């Protein structure tokens, strides 16, 4: 159940408008690490520290196998003709900002909910997991966000945005080198 590039572009524009100026500046991590101050000055007092945190904001990775979520008409079914609803992650964005010795990470996700062969317009609750992993893959933040999406009568799909503003993590000595944000649907609550 794929949708065209124009729709994906529209979803991306919706997410970018919702985040209103969020930054997702990337760059070569080795180059960024070389630019990281070696001085032991307190966080937030180093020249250019805030721009360094924004530049090193962890990249987003959509967890393979968790990019879509299906609701079937029959429990434990895997029959594609028994799908009531399917949700997909369409686009993501993130922004880091300095809070003294901590960083706030604002994460945006847009998705689409589609009515399947056994479905009808209505509301569906989606279990979206957002996690922040350090350079060793250890979760520093992990939470399921239950999102309710309604498909209006007469429609076969609905697009939805979700913005998570509540992610605050301590700034690591490596300035987020090797960290990542992992996103996916998590019906069992495990990541």
DAVEN-V717709 format. One line per field, one symbol per residue. ss: DSSP state (H for helix, E for strand, C for the rest). phi: phi as a letter, one per 40 degrees, with the letter a starting at -180 (. if undefined). Layout:
# DAVEN-V717709
ss=???
phi=???
This chain:
# DAVEN-V717709
ss=CCCCHHHHHHHHHHHHHHHCCCCCCCCCHHHHHHHCCCCCCCCCCCCCHHHHHHHCCCEEEECCCCCEEEEECCCCCCCHHHEEEEEEEEEEEEEEEEECCEEEEEEEEEEEEEECCCCCCCEEEEEEEEEEECCCCCEEEEEEEEEEEECCCCCCEEEEEEEEEEEEEECCCCCCCCCEEEEEECCCCCC
phi=.bbccccccccccccccccfgcbbcbiccccccccccccccddgbccgccccccccddccbcccgbcbbbbccbdgcbcccbccabbbcbaaaaabbcbgcbbcbbbbbbabbbccdbbadibbbbccbbbbbcccgcccaaacbcbcbbccdgbbaacababbcccbbcccdcfgcgcabbbacbccgba
